[in-house]
Amino acid sequence: MNPQELKTIMGSGLLSFPLTDFDSNGDFNKKGYVERLEWLAPYGASALFAAGGTGEFFSLTGDEYPGIIQTAVDTCRGVVPIIAGAGGPTRFAIQCAQAAEKAGAHGILLLPHYLTEAGQEGLAAHVEAVCKSVKFGVIVYNRATSRLKPDTLAGLAERNPNLVGFKDGIGDIEAMVAIYQKMGDRFAYLGGLPTAEVYAAAYKAMGTPVYSSAVFNFIPKTAMDFYKAVAADDLPTQHRLLKNFFMPYLELRNRTPGYAVSIVKAGAKIVGHDAGPVRAPLTDLKPAEMEQLKALIDALGPQ
């Protein structure tokens, strides 16, 4: 897939981040991961992000990563495109990007480099080094310590034709509008705040109608229903699901840092698709929280 084909896919429908399966010892569970992808692939997501944020990319080793991406590509070939997560230090991000390209992924989502703050010149050098290390498409993720400004993005786009996507995980409306006005249709845009459904209507109004859904991992039918409601400007359906599920879900998610990932693994376990425990430093939901989440899921009906 060339970069422009990846750009088209990014603008064509709901995207999601499958969980990465671990066994009871915390090791990668290939069989469980294959079964997860086979379950999720037919529900209609336009692409799946293997080893993304919800897939605990930040906890994976360099030895594990290529096999996880290869498993995703092999399992979903001909069914749904796979975009690989990549990130961390520049040289590690390049290793991930090249491994994903070798495995046959359709592109990468370049996650933040983590921890150390950097100026625009340094951030640009980081993104450019990754872009130039591969031929397929790159989507940059604005989040945490990686916050690219409009002029920086414009320069990167001019020098790197394979930089075709921008995902926002910050929620700064003024900054997002400035980036969209600066870059126009040069990029495909993706809403990427945790539990993106809550922000979907606002982002659509800004020219970013597509987002990635974490809850797709355990309520895929509801996730697709909500996406279709946003696309159709069906406010009654959006408001009903926000009130009955997403807002109480957020209350649970916000209790502990890191629960944005942990609660998704909890949801998958509740619906019979257990992905195993999260890896430290994340922590799993407590039993009482699991019961609260189960009640929310049960009220949605069959998926």
Protein Blocks (a to p, Z undefined) as FASTA:
>chain_A
ZZklmmmmmmnoccddddddddfkopacfklmmmmmmmmmmnopabdcehilknommmpc
fklmmmmmmmmmmmmgokaccddddedjfklmmmmmmmmmmnopabdcdddeehiacdfk
lmmmmmmmmmmmpmbdcddddehjlccdfklmmmmmmmmmklmbdcdfklpaklmmmmmm
mnmmmbccddfbehkllmmmmmmmnopabccdfklmmmmmlmmmmmmmmmnopaklmmmm
mmmmmmmmmmmmmmpghklmmmmmmmmmmnopagbjaddfbdcddfklmmmmmmmmmmno
pZZ
